[in-house]
């Protein structure tokens, strides 16, 4: 059996997926340049799983070094988590985002082709749906209308993958559209480590609860939702990671093809639902104020996750309480 290459395997979603792959008995090779992660994550993956893996500290767009990884290991499939992911930063640094996310991915795909490795799983995002015309979002819903370079990189790579498959249908490609990943591994050993002040809701809530930030700004309470605040489909990162294992198993047993799946719970929660759920789950207070809407935000976004259930046999199992407790446990450990 060949090995699975995990690019960006020290990052938030990459590390949780590495754990699930190792737990499922797969052999993996991780590459990461630690641009948004730390080396201890690798030790913690080993601690959680009690398994070992090969690691290369390289940039996935460094063709020469990447080729060496393919030379030294029999790579059968690739999971790509090596993308930049901060929406706000992408507006300020479009060249860096397009270069790392798109050029990097092209180097990776070209190298895969050179070594005859044609199984690829790509981390896409619900952001490719832009402002949804209807919810829940199915995989057939219109894509486009992204409002920032980060979203554009996801949309363009999806197009690149479709074109690649059209040109050579011996590729086996799976595009996974993540909704809003939150939470952390229940061990508290790996989790999300945003640099500076977080932009996403859950990391912000956690830092208010810990006293590192004073209060949460709730961006608008006049949306057309049950309490006026924005509604999203929050999904536990461990469920998300398990979705990758299922996707890989599908690519392993199916004939070649290109497949697209939403990975979400199918349930939407508002910002205030999240605040309340967090307070109940952790018995911590989360002071907040209502402020102006954030530019570029949409009212409601949640998935129809039935295709993944039908075709992958995957369903999100963890509750909102788990998401809150696990997010908190990780930060509590960091503070000790
Ligand atoms: C969720 C809700 C905010 C912070 C973004 C990207 C997406 C994906 C995940 C990243 C919204 C509200 C937030 C705060 C708030 N990609 N909010 N106060 O915007 O759905 O998605 O992150 O890798 O591509 O677009 O997630 O967590 O930023 O916001 O009121 O301090 O919380 O308005 O309704 P979003 P989010």
Boltz pocket constraint, residues with backbone or C-beta under 6 A from the ligand:
constraints:
  - pocket:
      binder: B
      contacts: [[A, 85], [A, 86], [A, 87], [A, 125], [A, 126], [A, 127], [A, 179], [A, 180], [A, 181], [A, 198], [A, 199], [A, 200], [A, 201], [A, 202], [A, 204], [A, 216], [A, 217], [A, 218], [A, 219], [A, 220], [A, 229], [A, 230], [A, 231], [A, 232], [A, 271], [A, 294], [A, 297], [A, 298], [A, 299]]
      max_distance: 6.0
